[in-house]
């Protein structure tokens, strides 16, 4: 009997909450393992029967691309969305330990960036308060949303303070 790792993932305040479960490979229908670069390969281990449609839809909605044969691939960042879709459909994927470790590492990094962003937001609030100014609630939300991201597009209306949100969100030393 081979042993695989199951990850149950969800986004909570833009960080991954991962719990590791061990299951028999005979109980799962899909294998996920590290692919080339920052990608993850997905492959059915057995005939999925009536669950194949849910598998196909979950792969398509999470941005997986077909590689040929039975394999598909998607970026690591899309794995939590795929896992949530597969588990909602009752398909438990076996997830390679390297993917679990990569997701945990990403979650740690996002949490660190979010904490640093909150600290920058608090410092900016203190500086603004000295001159009797403050950020609007939607600007605070924008900073919290931007801070943990490596790349983002903030598409607020003209004149609502995107520049302020962006500058506060940038990590220390960015652009140097």
N, C-alpha and C positions, 0 to 999 in steps of 0.2 A: 504494500500500500504506500503510495507517494503522499506526501503532505504538502499542501499549498497554503498560502496565506490569503485571508479575506480582509479587505479594508472597507469599513463603513465610513463614508465621508459625507460631510455637509459643510456649507459655508455658514459661519456664525461670525458676524461682524467682520467679514472679509478675511477670516483666517480658517484654516482647515481644522476640523475636529476629527481626529482619526482614532479608531479603536481597532486593534488587531485581533482577529479570530483565526483559529486553525481549523481546517476542515479536511475531510478525505477528498482526494481528487475525483473519486468516483461519484461524489455528490454534486460536483459543479459541472457546468456546461461550457464555460468560456475561460480561456487562459489569457492572462495579460502579462507580458514581459517587456523588459527594456529593449528598445530598438536602437537604431542608429541615432547618434546625437541626443537630442532632447525629446525623442519620440517614444511612443509605447505601441507595441504590436498586440493586436487582439486576434484571437483565433478560437473558433468553436472546437471543443474537444470531442464532441459527439453530436449526433443528430438532435437538433433542438425541437423538432416537431412544431407544435402550435406556438411555441415561444420564439420561433425564428423571426417572425414579423416584428415582434417587440425588440429583438436583438438588432435587426436591420434598422429600425426606426431610431433606436437609441444611438447607434453608431452614426447615422446620418445627422441627427440633431446635435450631436456633440462635435461634429466637424471631422470625423474619421474619414480617411480616404482609402479606397480599395487598392490592395497591393497585388491581387491575383490569387488564385487558389482559394483558400478559405481565410486569408489574412487581410487585415485592415490595420491602419496606423493612425495615430493622432498625437498631438503635442501633449506633454505631461500636464500642462495647465488645464487641459480639458478632461482629464481622468475623473475628477470628482463628479462632474456633471454626468459623464457616462456611467459611473458606478451608481449614482442615484437613480438614473433611468433604468438601468438593468435590474437593480434591486426592487424598484417599484413594480417591474414586470415579473418578478419572481425568479429571475435568473441570477444565481450567485456566481460571480467570476472568481477564479483563482488568480491572485495578484502576486507577482514576483516580489521577493523581499527588497530588491533594488528599487522598485517603484515605491514601495512603502517608505523606504528610507528617504528617497528623493522627495516624496510628498511631505514627510515630516520636516525635512530640511527647509523646504519651501514655506511650510507653515511657520516655522521658527523665524525665518527671515521676514515674512510678512508681519508677524507679531512684533518683531523688533522695529521694523519701519513704522508700524502704526503707533507704537509707544513713543518713538522719537518724534513722529509727527504731532502727537498729542502734546508732547513737551514743548515743541516749537509753537504750537497754537496757544498754549498757556502763557508762554513768554511774550508772544505777540499781543495777547489780550492785556497783559500787565503793562507793556509799553504803550499801547493805545489808551488804556485807562488813565495814564498820567496826563494825557492831553484831552481827556474827556470824550474820547472816541471809543467805539467798539465795533466788532464785526457783526454783521447781520447773521441770524440763525442759519440761513441757507449757505452763507459763506463758511461758517464753522463746519457744516455738513460737507461742503465741498472739500475743505482741507482734510477732514477725516477720510473722505473717499479717495482723494489723490495720494495721500502720504504713503500707504503701503504698496503702491503700484510702481512697477518698473517702467511702464509705458501706459499712457492714458490720453484720452481726448476729453477735455472739459468743454462742453458746448452750451454754456449758458448764454442768455441774451446779451446783446451789446450793453455795456455800461453798468453791469451788475457786480463787477469786481473780480473778474477771472484772474487778472494779473496779481492781485493781492493774494488770492487763494493759492495760486501757483507758487509764488515766492515763499509763502509760509510753508508750503508742502515740501519744498526742495530740501533734501538732506544737507547737512553741514558739509561744506567743501564741494558741492555739486558745481560743475562747470569750470573747475580749476584744473 
